[in-house]
Amino acid sequence: MITFWTSWCPDSQRDLIQKNQLFQTMNKGELGFVTINAVGREGNEQDGINYVEQNQFQFPVLLDEGTKIYDLFQCKGVPTTIILDEKFELVETFDDRATFIEIMNGLSKVL
């Protein structure tokens, strides 16, 4: 599971809290989980880093090179959650309107 986010977006903020709770309780051997800060949509690179530190998020965070990976996955907004199967093939994409329950239902297709 990959989640693209920005620190300034209220939807990303809510989503990251839920994703942090999931990360703390999930079986890390069953699910690869990473978040990617869409640096090209931030004020600057440090904004996302500061946000993660302030909220003490435990999940892995990568920094996009501008919006390189964000664009590769054809994201239209943040947060965007991507579900991949064990072969790293795209199973489902969830945009900012998706509920956490919808994302978990999508995740159940690969677990």
C-alpha positions in Angstrom: 0.0 0.0 0.0 1.3 3.4 -1.0 -0.2 6.7 0.2 0.7 10.0 -1.4 0.1 13.0 0.9 0.9 16.6 1.8 1.1 18.3 5.2 -1.2 21.2 4.4 -4.2 19.0 3.2 -6.9 18.4 5.9 -7.9 15.1 4.1 -4.3 14.0 4.2 -4.0 14.9 7.8 -7.0 12.7 8.7 -5.9 9.9 6.5 -2.4 9.8 8.0 -3.7 9.5 11.5 -5.7 6.5 10.4 -2.8 5.0 8.5 -0.6 5.4 11.5 -3.0 3.5 13.6 -3.2 0.8 11.0 0.6 0.6 10.7 1.0 0.2 14.5 -1.4 -2.7 14.6 -0.8 -4.5 11.3 1.3 -7.6 10.6 4.2 -6.1 8.9 5.1 -9.4 7.3 1.8 -9.5 5.4 1.7 -5.9 4.1 4.2 -3.6 2.5 3.3 -0.1 3.6 4.9 3.2 2.7 3.8 6.8 2.4 5.2 9.3 0.0 5.2 13.0 0.6 4.4 14.8 -2.6 7.1 17.3 -2.1 6.3 19.1 -5.4 2.9 20.0 -3.9 4.3 21.1 -0.5 5.6 24.6 0.3 9.1 23.0 0.6 10.6 19.6 1.4 11.0 20.4 5.1 7.2 20.9 5.6 6.5 17.2 5.2 9.4 16.2 7.3 8.4 18.5 10.1 4.8 17.3 9.9 5.8 13.7 10.4 8.1 14.5 13.3 5.5 16.7 15.0 2.9 13.9 14.8 5.3 11.2 15.7 4.1 9.0 12.8 5.7 5.5 12.9 5.2 4.5 9.2 7.9 4.7 6.6 7.9 8.0 4.7 9.6 8.6 1.4 10.0 12.0 -0.3 9.0 12.3 -3.9 11.3 14.1 -6.3 8.9 17.0 -6.9 5.9 15.0 -8.2 7.8 12.3 -10.2 6.3 9.2 -8.5 3.0 11.0 -7.9 2.7 11.7 -11.6 3.8 8.1 -12.5 0.8 6.8 -10.6 -1.4 9.4 -12.3 -2.5 10.9 -9.0 -5.1 13.7 -9.2 -5.0 14.9 -5.6 -4.0 14.1 -2.1 -4.4 11.8 -0.3 -4.2 9.1 -2.9 -3.8 5.5 -1.8 -2.5 2.8 -4.2 -3.0 -0.9 -3.6 -0.6 -3.2 -5.3 -0.6 -7.0 -5.4 2.4 -9.2 -4.5 3.7 -8.8 -8.1 3.5 -5.0 -7.6 0.7 -4.8 -10.1 -1.9 -2.1 -9.6 -5.1 -3.5 -7.9 -6.9 -0.3 -7.0 -6.5 3.4 -6.6 -8.4 5.5 -4.0 -8.6 9.3 -4.2 -9.3 11.9 -1.6 -13.0 11.1 -1.5 -12.4 7.5 -0.4 -13.2 6.5 3.1 -10.9 4.5 5.3 -13.3 1.6 5.2 -13.3 1.6 1.3 -9.5 1.5 1.4 -9.5 -1.4 3.9 -12.0 -3.2 1.7 -9.6 -2.7 -1.3 -6.7 -3.9 0.8 -8.6 -7.1 1.7 -8.3 -8.1 -2.0 -4.6 -8.6 -1.6 -4.3 -9.9 1.9 
